[in-house]
Each structure stands twice: as C-alpha cells, then as structure tokens.
Amino acid sequence: MPTIKVNAKEFCRFVGKNMSIEEIAERIPMLGVAWEGHSNDEFEVEVFPNRPDMLSVEGLARSFSSFLGLKKGLKKYVAEQSEYMITVDQSLSSIRPIIVSCVIKGLDFSNELIKSLMQMQEKLMLTHGRKRKKVAIGLHDLDKINFPLVYTTTKGNQKFIPLEFDKEMSIKEILESHPKGKEYSNILEGVEDYPVIVDAVDRIISFPPIINSEHTKINETTKNIFVDITAMDVKAAMEVLNIIATNFADRGGKIFKVKIKYPETLVYTPDLSTKEINLDLKYANKMLGLSLSAEQATEFLKRMGYDAIEIRKDVLKVQIPCYRTDIMHEFDIVEDIAIAYGYENFDAEIPEISTIGGEDQLEAFSTKIRSMLIGFGLQEVLTFILSNKNALFEKMNLEEQDIAETANSKTSEYNVVRNWLLPSMMDVLARNKHNDYPQNIFEVGDCVELVDNEIGAETVKKMCVVLCHSKASFSEIKSIVESFMRNVGLEEYKIEEADHNSFIPGRAARLVVKGRDLAIFGEINLSVLEKWGLEMPVAACEMNLNWLFEEMFK
C-alpha cells in the first residue's frame, strides 16, 4: 500500500488546528490510515488503496478536519467555463484514447507545494493509474502554453526537450535513454505511432504516459497550471482529475473547465457534481449492531464529508463528494458511519454459536501444492480473481460463456469473476515482456463456475503452471504434470489427446482420473500468443484442485 510523507505544519494549517505530532499519531489511525512514524517536522502514513483522495496533504487534511468535527459536511467545488480546448485525433483510438483536463489559476507555488504536488502525482499514477498504464498525469505551467491543443500521434523520430533535460531527444531516444522512458517504455510496446499533446505553435508539450516537455515545467514562479490526464478508462481518468482539481482548489486555486473535442462527441471536464445514494437506516443499523436515529446517522456522515437528508422514514439521501472514488454501494457509506462512530466504541460480543477453529483441509492441501511447485523451480504469482470476458474468452480463442458478473463494476477491465486461471497467467506474461526469460510461473487460486440454478455459482480451487521461454514445449509441461502426479501419490491416470482452441492442435492433452478430466495441458496456440502480444513459446497446464483433493482423500 502507498505511503506518503506529510509536512506537519502544513497539515495543521489545512486541518485548521495546531496539533502536536503525538496528537496526530493518536487520532489519525482512527480515520483508516496507518501511522508509519515521524522525523523532524514530517510524518509518514500508509493510505489504503480505496482512498486515493488522501494521497496528498490537502486530501488527508480535508478528511481529518471533517473527522475531528472542525469542518463538517459536504464540501462543494465549482469549475467555471473557459475557452481552453483540446482536439482529440482519431489515431488515438487504439493506443491511448482518453484525455481529460482542467486549468487551475491563482496558485502560490512554494517548495512545499511542489514537493506535495510531485508526490501526489506519482502516488496516484502508481495506484489508481496502475503504474501509468491505466492513467497518467501531466502538470504544466499554463502561461507557457499556446492554445488550442491537439492530442494526436507522431512518429518515433519526432524531437522535443524532455523534462529535466537540456537538449532535444527523439521519442525513440527518450524510450531508450531517458530514465522515465526506460521505466515505462513497456506501456507503448508494439506501438508504431506515439501519443503526444501539441500546442498551437506545433510544439510538443507532453509525450504521455512517459514524460512532459521541459518547456512547460512548473517552478516557484508558476501561478496557473494546466492538467492533462490520459488514460485507457474514462471513469478512472475523471476520478483522478477530480482529486487533483479539488486538492488545488483547497490551496486557493480557481478551477476552469477544458473543452475536449473527440471525433464524435464534445465533453467539458472536470465534472465536480456530487453523487447521491439512498441509505436504508435499518440496513445500516443491522450491519453495525446499533440503533442510530436519522439525526445521529446524519451527524456521523457529516464528519466523513457527506451531507444527508431524510427523504422518508428511515431512509437518507446521502450526497457524496466528487473526490470520493470508492463509494459504489450503500455499504461503503455504512463503513464510513462506523469510522465516524469509532471502532473503539463498539462493544465486543462473543457470537452465540459454538465452533472449533481450524484450517480448512483444502487450503492446507493447497499450501502443500504451492511448496511442491516451488520445488520444481517455479515462481508463484498472485493475480486478481476479477477479470473481463475479452481476456477469458476472445484472447484465448474461445466462444463466450455465461459466467459470474459483478454488479456496478468500476471498470470494464474487472467486471466478471474468472472461471479459469490461464488468462490471468497470460496477462502476467504480457506485462513482463521487458523482463528476462525464462519466466516459469504458477498460481494456486480461486475461480468461480456457474452451476445449476439452485446453487447459482461455486468457488473452485485451481492450479495453473505456465512455462515461457524459447524452448517451452509440450514435452516439458507433460514431464512436470507426470512428476506432479507422482509426488502427490496419484499414479492411476490417463493422458489423452485433447481438442482445445487455446492450445496448438496435436499438442494438447487432458489428464483423466477415473473418467473425470482433472487437467488440460499443452502448448499455447500461436494466435493466442499474438493476441497477448507474446513472442516466446508458452506451455501451460490448468488443474482442478477440488477434484484432485476429492480423488486423494474421499
């Protein structure tokens, strides 16, 4: 989880109260951040990923001030109209299609502001932006830019002076030689035309998601800034923009909208309007074990930065601040009520049930399997249980199936629950093409499969082994499967030829135990490798551990 360093004096100024380090250390963990210590006039806290709005001194102080009851209730922000405009070229549609923006005027820059600004930018890109792949942020001195701007593409031989350099470099040279270029070049791997933002005098001001131009660098004389955010997901981009804009507004800046002219639509960003969710007080009290009235619940909500009104008996309409990206369901609001109420104020009760604690047998078995696979020289990876249909089916050469889907998903990248592990492993390989080979990895993890209507869906423990190097083959993965079966002590099995579109015809097999297909393994189809952007051969095996466990211990 990300940590941030905060200047204590500046923090207290934004909170609106002078506090000692000891007082801050005692109270701030109650807000849901972890205290990591202090030195001199700075302290460090760990911020949970669901609260990116607190990855800066401004956002952290805003939430803490409200939590203490100093500045309660919903804080509203306004973005004024302007003539600033960005035109988006059609050529970005398959590269990095989203750009959102705003202008902030009337800032008073200092060393502390610049430090806070750079920290916030890097932490947001690391967490919410998934190391710039999903969202990248550019901050520029507005007065050095000639509008209107064009977000377009250019060739690798195009030159400009990158940030912190004093000479022109071509885009290719930046990717090969500049520190940021080398660090993030994998995001643009395989791209022939590169995204750039160009001003009215045909000058490149940004090469997203890699580096800005030295020409628009922010310094202590800067008064007005231009914010550009490029992304693969419009929702994530708008969320990050709102966090940045509101942080600057808390420093006295005035927010102006920017007109974004896409090929088929026109939008104005940012959108700082509040969201609304209805909260059932009976549901909230049941979840918390309390008996809060509408007035009490409203007071606790105000201490977490919300406003609320009772629209009918035991139902509150809750207004959510524009910078809160984590509120998707009324349970998220219930959690904030619990924080404001104080976890230390809940009475601990022993449940009226009698149980004997112990490790689940399947989990214990899975732990032994992990140790065995590590002994084979494989490296364990952990991936998200959430995925998308494109990864699970289209990229694996499979027809789409009915699978468990999430309600009100935040992003199209994670909107279903995976039904097998291999696509997640292919994604790991695709993200690590810039690292050395061989890449021989495994995962033991949960998947969810739909069954009959009465049960709906069930969780299945699966194992996936993937070998990726220049000589990865059917023979190599077959030898691992056979060695694995010998080591678990289950030698009564058959290996039969399999027909599976994710694997090369004639180089795929299934492992059959007592008439049940326990595993599929073989060499990954060349068309699947191409869809994932992989150039090395891949051999893989996926096994159902629930079934293996049943066969061994029933």
C-alpha positions as CSV (number, residue, x, y, z in Angstrom):
1,M,0.0,0.0,0.0
2,P,1.3,3.5,-0.8
3,T,2.8,5.7,1.9
4,I,3.1,9.5,1.8
5,K,5.2,11.9,3.7
6,V,3.4,15.0,5.2
7,N,4.8,18.3,6.5
8,A,3.2,18.5,9.9
9,K,3.0,22.3,9.9
10,E,1.3,22.4,6.6
11,F,-1.0,19.6,7.5
12,C,-2.2,21.5,10.6
13,R,-2.8,24.7,8.6
14,F,-5.1,22.8,6.3
15,V,-6.8,21.0,9.2
16,G,-7.4,24.3,10.9
17,K,-6.0,23.4,14.2
18,N,-2.5,23.3,15.7
19,M,-1.7,19.8,16.9
20,S,1.4,18.0,18.2
21,I,2.8,15.0,16.4
22,E,1.7,12.9,19.3
23,E,-1.9,14.1,18.9
24,I,-1.9,13.4,15.2
25,A,-0.3,10.0,15.7
26,E,-3.1,9.1,18.2
27,R,-6.1,10.3,16.2
28,I,-5.3,9.8,12.5
29,P,-5.3,6.0,12.5
30,M,-8.9,6.2,13.6
31,L,-9.6,7.6,10.1
32,G,-8.4,4.4,8.4
33,V,-4.8,5.2,7.7
34,A,-1.8,3.5,9.2
35,W,0.8,5.6,11.2
36,E,4.3,4.9,9.9
37,G,6.3,7.2,12.2
38,H,7.8,10.7,12.0
39,S,11.1,12.5,11.8
40,N,11.7,16.2,12.5
41,D,8.7,18.1,11.0
42,E,7.4,15.3,8.8
43,F,5.3,12.3,9.5
44,E,4.5,9.3,7.3
45,V,1.2,7.4,6.9
46,E,0.1,4.4,4.8
47,V,-3.1,5.1,2.9
48,F,-5.4,2.3,1.9
49,P,-5.9,1.9,-1.9
50,N,-9.6,2.6,-1.7
51,R,-8.9,6.2,-0.6
52,P,-6.7,7.8,-3.3
53,D,-8.2,11.2,-2.3
54,M,-6.0,11.0,0.8
55,L,-2.7,10.6,-1.1
56,S,-1.8,14.3,-0.5
57,V,-1.5,16.7,2.4
58,E,-4.6,18.6,1.1
59,G,-6.8,15.5,0.8
60,L,-5.6,13.9,4.1
61,A,-6.1,17.1,6.0
62,R,-9.6,17.7,4.5
63,S,-10.8,14.2,5.6
64,F,-9.1,14.5,9.0
65,S,-10.6,18.0,9.7
66,S,-14.0,16.7,8.9
67,F,-13.5,13.6,11.0
68,L,-12.5,15.8,14.0
69,G,-15.7,17.9,13.5
70,L,-13.8,21.1,12.6
71,K,-15.1,21.4,9.0
72,K,-18.0,19.0,8.8
73,G,-20.3,18.3,5.9
74,L,-20.1,18.2,2.1
75,K,-17.6,20.4,0.5
76,K,-18.7,21.6,-2.9
77,Y,-16.4,22.7,-5.7
78,V,-17.2,24.7,-8.9
79,A,-15.5,24.6,-12.2
80,E,-16.0,27.7,-14.4
81,Q,-16.4,27.6,-18.2
82,S,-13.5,28.7,-20.3
83,E,-12.3,28.8,-24.0
84,Y,-9.5,26.3,-23.4
85,M,-9.8,23.4,-25.9
86,I,-8.2,20.1,-26.8
87,T,-9.0,18.3,-30.1
88,V,-8.5,14.5,-30.0
89,D,-7.3,12.8,-33.2
90,Q,-8.9,9.6,-34.4
91,S,-5.5,7.9,-34.5
92,L,-5.5,7.6,-30.6
93,S,-8.5,5.2,-30.6
94,S,-6.4,2.0,-30.4
95,I,-3.4,3.5,-28.5
96,R,-4.5,5.7,-25.6
97,P,-7.9,7.1,-26.4
98,I,-8.9,9.1,-23.4
99,I,-7.9,12.6,-22.3
100,V,-9.5,14.8,-19.7
101,S,-8.2,18.1,-18.4
102,C,-8.7,21.3,-16.4
103,V,-7.0,24.6,-15.7
104,I,-6.2,25.9,-12.2
105,K,-5.5,29.6,-11.7
106,G,-4.3,31.8,-8.8
107,L,-1.9,29.4,-7.1
108,D,1.0,30.4,-4.9
109,F,3.8,27.9,-5.5
110,S,6.4,27.1,-2.9
111,N,8.9,24.3,-2.3
112,E,6.4,22.5,-0.1
113,L,3.6,22.7,-2.7
114,I,5.9,21.4,-5.4
115,K,7.0,18.5,-3.2
116,S,3.4,17.7,-2.3
117,L,2.4,18.0,-5.9
118,M,5.1,15.6,-7.3
119,Q,4.3,13.1,-4.5
120,M,0.6,13.2,-5.2
121,Q,1.2,12.8,-9.0
122,E,3.5,9.8,-8.6
123,K,1.3,8.1,-5.9
124,L,-1.9,8.5,-8.0
125,M,-0.2,7.1,-11.1
126,L,1.3,4.2,-9.1
127,T,-2.0,3.2,-7.5
128,H,-5.1,4.4,-9.3
129,G,-3.2,4.6,-12.6
130,R,-1.6,1.2,-12.3
131,K,1.9,2.5,-12.9
132,R,0.7,4.8,-15.7
133,K,-0.8,2.0,-17.8
134,K,-4.3,2.9,-16.9
135,V,-3.9,6.6,-16.0
136,A,-1.1,9.1,-16.5
137,I,-1.0,12.7,-15.2
138,G,0.7,15.7,-16.8
139,L,1.1,19.0,-14.9
140,H,2.2,22.1,-16.8
141,D,2.8,25.9,-16.4
142,L,-0.3,27.2,-18.2
143,D,1.3,30.5,-19.2
144,K,3.9,28.7,-21.3
145,I,1.2,27.0,-23.5
146,N,-0.4,28.3,-26.7
147,F,-4.0,27.0,-27.1
148,P,-5.8,25.3,-28.6
149,L,-4.1,21.9,-28.2
150,V,-4.2,18.7,-30.2
151,Y,-3.9,15.3,-28.8
152,T,-2.6,13.2,-31.6
153,T,0.1,10.8,-32.7
154,T,3.5,11.2,-34.2
155,K,6.5,9.1,-35.4
156,G,9.4,7.9,-33.3
157,N,11.8,10.4,-34.9
158,Q,9.9,13.4,-33.7
159,K,12.0,15.5,-31.3
160,F,11.4,17.8,-28.3
161,I,13.3,18.6,-25.0
162,P,12.0,16.2,-22.2
163,L,11.6,17.2,-18.6
164,E,14.9,17.7,-16.7
165,F,17.0,17.6,-19.9
166,D,18.6,20.5,-21.8
167,K,18.8,19.0,-25.3
168,E,16.3,17.7,-27.8
169,M,15.7,14.0,-28.0
170,S,13.6,11.9,-30.4
171,I,10.8,9.9,-29.0
172,K,12.7,6.7,-29.7
173,E,15.7,8.1,-27.9
174,I,13.6,9.0,-24.9
175,L,12.2,5.5,-24.7
176,E,15.8,4.1,-24.9
177,S,17.8,6.6,-22.8
178,H,15.6,8.8,-20.6
179,P,15.1,7.3,-17.1
180,K,11.3,7.6,-17.3
181,G,11.4,6.3,-20.9
182,K,13.2,3.2,-19.9
183,E,11.0,2.6,-16.9
184,Y,7.6,2.9,-18.7
185,S,8.5,2.0,-22.3
186,N,6.7,-1.3,-21.9
187,I,3.4,0.5,-21.9
188,L,3.9,1.6,-25.5
189,E,5.5,-1.7,-26.6
190,G,4.4,-2.6,-30.2
191,V,3.1,0.9,-30.9
192,E,4.3,2.4,-34.2
193,D,2.8,5.9,-33.7
194,Y,3.2,7.6,-30.3
195,P,0.7,9.8,-28.4
196,V,1.7,13.4,-28.0
197,I,0.0,16.7,-27.0
198,V,0.8,19.5,-29.4
199,D,0.1,23.2,-28.8
200,A,-1.0,25.9,-31.4
201,V,2.6,26.6,-32.5
202,D,3.2,22.9,-33.2
203,R,5.3,22.4,-30.1
204,I,5.1,19.1,-28.2
205,I,4.2,19.8,-24.5
206,S,3.7,16.1,-23.5
207,F,4.5,12.6,-24.5
208,P,2.0,10.6,-22.4
209,P,2.3,8.4,-20.5
210,I,6.1,8.9,-20.4
211,I,7.3,12.4,-19.9
212,N,6.3,16.1,-20.2
213,S,8.3,18.8,-22.1
214,E,10.9,20.8,-20.3
215,H,9.3,23.9,-21.8
216,T,6.2,23.7,-19.6
217,K,8.0,22.8,-16.4
218,I,6.4,24.0,-13.2
219,N,8.6,26.1,-10.8
220,E,8.2,28.6,-8.0
221,T,7.2,31.4,-10.3
222,T,4.2,29.4,-11.7
223,K,0.8,30.8,-10.9
224,N,-1.5,28.9,-13.2
225,I,-1.4,25.3,-14.3
226,F,-2.8,23.1,-17.0
227,V,-3.6,19.5,-16.0
228,D,-3.8,16.7,-18.7
229,I,-4.8,13.2,-17.9
230,T,-4.5,10.5,-20.5
231,A,-6.0,7.0,-19.9
232,M,-7.4,3.8,-21.1
233,D,-10.5,4.2,-19.0
234,V,-12.6,7.3,-18.9
235,K,-14.1,6.7,-15.4
236,A,-10.6,6.3,-13.8
237,A,-9.4,9.4,-15.6
238,M,-12.3,11.5,-14.4
239,E,-11.8,10.3,-10.8
240,V,-8.1,11.3,-10.8
241,L,-8.9,14.6,-12.4
242,N,-11.4,15.4,-9.6
243,I,-8.9,14.5,-6.9
244,I,-6.3,16.8,-8.4
245,A,-8.6,19.7,-9.1
246,T,-10.2,19.7,-5.6
247,N,-6.7,19.5,-4.0
248,F,-5.6,22.6,-5.9
249,A,-8.9,24.3,-5.0
250,D,-8.2,23.7,-1.3
251,R,-5.0,25.7,-1.9
252,G,-6.9,28.6,-3.2
253,G,-6.8,27.8,-6.8
254,K,-9.7,28.6,-9.2
255,I,-10.9,25.7,-11.4
256,F,-11.7,26.1,-15.1
257,K,-13.2,23.6,-17.4
258,V,-11.5,22.5,-20.6
259,K,-13.4,21.6,-23.8
260,I,-12.4,18.2,-25.1
261,K,-13.4,17.7,-28.8
262,Y,-13.5,14.0,-29.6
263,P,-14.1,12.7,-33.1
264,E,-17.7,12.0,-32.4
265,T,-18.5,14.0,-29.2
266,L,-17.8,17.1,-27.2
267,V,-17.2,17.0,-23.4
268,Y,-16.3,19.5,-20.7
269,T,-14.1,18.4,-17.9
270,P,-13.9,18.2,-14.9
271,D,-17.4,17.2,-13.7
272,L,-17.4,18.2,-10.0
273,S,-21.1,17.4,-9.4
274,T,-22.0,15.3,-6.3
275,K,-23.4,11.8,-6.5
276,E,-26.4,10.6,-4.4
277,I,-27.1,7.2,-2.8
278,N,-30.1,6.3,-0.7
279,L,-29.2,4.7,2.6
280,D,-31.6,2.5,4.5
281,L,-31.1,3.1,8.2
282,K,-32.5,-0.3,9.1
283,Y,-29.9,-1.9,6.9
284,A,-27.1,0.3,8.4
285,N,-28.1,-0.4,12.0
286,K,-28.3,-4.1,11.3
287,M,-24.8,-4.2,9.8
288,L,-23.4,-2.2,12.7
289,G,-25.4,-3.6,15.5
290,L,-26.5,-0.1,16.5
291,S,-29.8,1.8,16.8
292,L,-28.9,5.1,15.2
293,S,-31.6,7.7,14.5
294,A,-31.7,9.7,11.3
295,E,-30.2,12.7,13.1
296,Q,-27.4,10.7,14.6
297,A,-26.5,9.0,11.3
298,T,-26.5,12.3,9.6
299,E,-24.1,13.8,12.1
300,F,-21.7,10.9,11.6
301,L,-22.0,11.2,7.8
302,K,-21.1,14.9,8.1
303,R,-18.0,14.0,10.0
304,M,-17.0,11.9,7.0
305,G,-17.5,14.7,4.5
306,Y,-21.1,13.9,3.4
307,D,-24.4,15.7,3.6
308,A,-27.7,13.8,4.1
309,I,-31.4,14.5,4.4
310,E,-34.2,12.2,5.4
311,I,-36.4,11.7,2.4
312,R,-38.8,9.3,4.2
313,K,-38.8,7.4,7.4
314,D,-35.5,5.5,8.0
315,V,-34.2,6.4,4.5
316,L,-31.5,9.1,4.0
317,K,-30.4,10.6,0.7
318,V,-26.7,10.9,1.0
319,Q,-24.7,13.4,-1.1
320,I,-21.2,12.1,-1.9
321,P,-18.3,14.4,-2.5
322,C,-16.9,14.4,-6.1
323,Y,-13.4,13.3,-5.0
324,R,-14.6,10.1,-3.3
325,T,-13.9,7.4,-5.9
326,D,-14.6,4.4,-3.5
327,I,-18.3,4.8,-2.9
328,M,-20.2,2.3,-5.0
329,H,-22.8,0.8,-2.7
330,E,-24.6,1.9,0.5
331,F,-22.5,-0.5,2.5
332,D,-19.5,1.8,1.7
333,I,-21.4,4.6,3.4
334,V,-22.2,2.3,6.4
335,E,-18.4,1.7,6.7
336,D,-17.8,5.4,7.0
337,I,-20.5,5.7,9.6
338,A,-18.6,3.1,11.6
339,I,-15.4,5.0,11.3
340,A,-17.1,8.2,12.5
341,Y,-18.8,6.4,15.3
342,G,-15.4,5.0,16.3
343,Y,-14.4,1.3,16.2
344,E,-13.2,1.7,19.7
345,N,-16.7,2.5,20.8
346,F,-18.2,-0.8,19.6
347,D,-18.8,-3.4,22.4
348,A,-17.1,-6.7,21.7
349,E,-19.6,-9.6,21.9
350,I,-19.0,-13.3,21.6
351,P,-21.3,-14.8,18.9
352,E,-23.9,-17.2,20.2
353,I,-22.5,-20.1,18.3
354,S,-20.2,-22.9,19.2
355,T,-17.4,-23.7,16.7
356,I,-14.0,-25.3,16.7
357,G,-11.5,-23.3,14.7
358,G,-9.1,-25.0,12.3
359,E,-7.5,-24.6,8.9
360,D,-9.7,-25.7,6.0
361,Q,-8.4,-29.1,4.7
362,L,-8.5,-27.9,1.1
363,E,-6.5,-24.8,2.0
364,A,-3.9,-26.9,3.8
365,F,-3.7,-29.1,0.8
366,S,-3.3,-26.1,-1.5
367,T,-0.4,-24.8,0.7
368,K,1.4,-28.2,0.2
369,I,0.8,-27.9,-3.5
370,R,2.4,-24.5,-3.6
371,S,5.5,-25.8,-1.8
372,M,5.8,-28.6,-4.2
373,L,5.6,-26.4,-7.3
374,I,8.3,-24.0,-5.8
375,G,10.4,-27.2,-5.5
376,F,10.0,-27.6,-9.3
377,G,11.8,-24.2,-9.8
378,L,8.6,-22.3,-10.5
379,Q,7.9,-18.8,-9.2
380,E,4.5,-18.2,-7.6
381,V,2.3,-15.2,-8.7
382,L,-0.9,-13.8,-7.3
383,T,-3.5,-12.3,-9.7
384,F,-6.9,-10.7,-9.3
385,I,-10.0,-13.0,-9.2
386,L,-11.8,-10.3,-11.2
387,S,-11.2,-10.2,-15.0
388,N,-13.1,-9.5,-18.2
389,K,-14.7,-11.5,-21.0
390,N,-12.2,-10.3,-23.5
391,A,-9.3,-11.9,-21.6
392,L,-11.2,-15.0,-20.6
393,F,-12.6,-15.9,-24.0
394,E,-11.7,-13.7,-27.0
395,K,-7.9,-13.6,-26.3
396,M,-8.0,-17.4,-25.6
397,N,-9.7,-18.3,-28.8
398,L,-12.9,-19.4,-27.0
399,E,-16.5,-18.7,-27.5
400,E,-18.1,-16.6,-24.8
401,Q,-19.8,-18.4,-21.9
402,D,-22.1,-17.4,-19.2
403,I,-20.0,-16.5,-16.1
404,A,-20.5,-14.7,-12.8
405,E,-20.5,-10.9,-13.4
406,T,-20.1,-8.1,-10.9
407,A,-22.8,-5.5,-10.4
408,N,-22.0,-1.8,-10.8
409,S,-18.3,-2.5,-11.7
410,K,-16.0,0.4,-11.6
411,T,-14.2,-0.5,-14.8
412,S,-14.6,-2.8,-17.8
413,E,-11.2,-4.3,-17.1
414,Y,-12.5,-6.1,-14.0
415,N,-16.2,-6.8,-14.4
416,V,-16.5,-10.6,-14.2
417,V,-15.2,-13.3,-11.9
418,R,-12.8,-15.6,-13.7
419,N,-13.7,-19.2,-14.3
420,W,-10.1,-20.3,-15.0
421,L,-6.6,-19.2,-14.2
422,L,-4.7,-19.4,-17.5
423,P,-5.8,-16.0,-18.9
424,S,-4.6,-14.3,-15.7
425,M,-1.2,-16.0,-16.2
426,M,-1.1,-14.9,-19.8
427,D,-1.7,-11.4,-18.6
428,V,1.3,-11.7,-16.2
429,L,3.5,-12.8,-19.1
430,A,2.2,-9.9,-21.3
431,R,3.0,-7.4,-18.6
432,N,6.5,-8.8,-18.1
433,K,7.9,-9.0,-21.7
434,H,10.6,-6.5,-20.8
435,N,12.0,-8.8,-18.1
436,D,14.4,-11.7,-18.6
437,Y,13.5,-15.2,-19.6
438,P,12.7,-18.0,-18.8
439,Q,9.5,-17.0,-17.0
440,N,8.2,-20.2,-15.4
441,I,5.4,-19.3,-13.0
442,F,2.4,-20.8,-11.2
443,E,-0.7,-19.8,-9.3
444,V,-3.0,-21.7,-7.0
445,G,-6.1,-19.6,-6.7
446,D,-9.9,-19.4,-6.7
447,C,-12.2,-19.4,-9.7
448,V,-16.0,-19.2,-9.8
449,E,-18.0,-21.5,-12.0
450,L,-21.8,-21.3,-12.7
451,V,-23.7,-24.4,-11.9
452,D,-27.4,-25.2,-11.8
453,N,-30.0,-22.6,-10.9
454,E,-30.5,-23.7,-7.3
455,I,-26.8,-23.3,-6.3
456,G,-26.0,-20.5,-8.8
457,A,-22.2,-20.5,-8.6
458,E,-19.5,-22.3,-6.7
459,T,-15.9,-21.4,-5.9
460,V,-13.3,-23.9,-7.3
461,K,-9.7,-24.0,-6.3
462,K,-7.5,-24.4,-9.4
463,M,-3.7,-24.7,-10.2
464,C,-2.1,-23.2,-13.3
465,V,1.6,-23.7,-14.3
466,V,3.0,-21.7,-17.2
467,L,6.4,-22.1,-18.9
468,C,7.6,-19.2,-21.1
469,H,11.0,-19.4,-22.8
470,S,12.5,-20.1,-26.2
471,K,12.3,-23.9,-25.8
472,A,9.0,-24.3,-23.9
473,S,7.2,-27.4,-25.3
474,F,4.5,-30.0,-24.8
475,S,7.2,-32.5,-23.6
476,E,8.4,-30.1,-20.9
477,I,4.9,-29.4,-19.5
478,K,4.0,-33.1,-19.7
479,S,7.0,-34.0,-17.7
480,I,6.0,-31.5,-15.0
481,V,2.4,-32.9,-14.9
482,E,3.6,-36.5,-14.6
483,S,6.2,-35.6,-11.9
484,F,3.5,-33.7,-10.1
485,M,1.2,-36.7,-10.1
486,R,3.9,-39.0,-8.8
487,N,4.7,-36.5,-6.0
488,V,1.1,-36.3,-4.8
489,G,1.0,-40.2,-4.9
490,L,-1.8,-40.5,-7.5
491,E,-0.4,-42.7,-10.3
492,E,-3.6,-44.2,-11.7
493,Y,-4.4,-41.7,-14.5
494,K,-4.5,-41.5,-18.3
495,I,-3.2,-38.8,-20.7
496,E,-5.4,-38.5,-23.7
497,E,-5.2,-36.1,-26.7
498,A,-7.4,-33.0,-26.2
499,D,-9.0,-30.6,-28.6
500,H,-8.9,-27.1,-27.1
501,N,-8.8,-23.8,-29.1
502,S,-6.4,-22.2,-26.6
503,F,-3.7,-24.9,-27.4
504,I,-2.0,-25.9,-30.6
505,P,-3.9,-28.8,-32.3
506,G,-2.0,-32.0,-31.7
507,R,0.0,-30.5,-28.9
508,A,-2.7,-30.6,-26.2
509,A,-3.7,-33.3,-23.8
510,R,-6.1,-33.9,-20.9
511,L,-5.3,-35.7,-17.6
512,V,-8.1,-38.2,-16.9
513,V,-8.6,-39.7,-13.4
514,K,-11.4,-42.3,-13.1
515,G,-13.2,-40.9,-16.1
516,R,-13.0,-37.2,-15.0
517,D,-10.9,-34.6,-16.8
518,L,-8.6,-33.4,-14.0
519,A,-6.4,-31.1,-16.1
520,I,-5.7,-29.7,-19.5
521,F,-2.1,-29.0,-20.7
522,G,-0.1,-28.4,-23.8
523,E,1.5,-25.7,-26.0
524,I,-0.4,-22.4,-26.3
525,N,-1.9,-21.6,-29.7
526,L,0.2,-19.1,-31.8
527,S,-2.9,-17.0,-32.4
528,V,-3.4,-16.7,-28.6
529,L,0.2,-15.7,-28.2
530,E,-0.3,-13.0,-30.8
531,K,-3.4,-11.6,-29.1
532,W,-1.5,-11.3,-25.9
533,G,1.5,-9.7,-27.7
534,L,3.9,-12.6,-26.7
535,E,6.8,-13.6,-28.9
536,M,8.1,-16.5,-26.8
537,P,6.6,-20.0,-26.9
538,V,4.3,-20.9,-23.9
539,A,3.4,-24.2,-22.5
540,A,0.8,-24.5,-19.7
541,C,-1.3,-26.7,-17.5
542,E,-4.5,-26.0,-15.6
543,M,-5.8,-28.4,-13.0
544,N,-8.9,-28.6,-10.8
545,L,-7.6,-29.0,-7.3
546,N,-11.1,-29.6,-5.8
547,W,-11.3,-32.7,-7.9
548,L,-7.7,-33.8,-7.1
549,F,-8.4,-33.3,-3.4
550,E,-11.6,-35.4,-3.7
551,E,-9.7,-38.2,-5.5
552,M,-7.0,-38.3,-2.9
553,F,-9.0,-38.0,0.3
554,K,-12.5,-39.2,-0.3
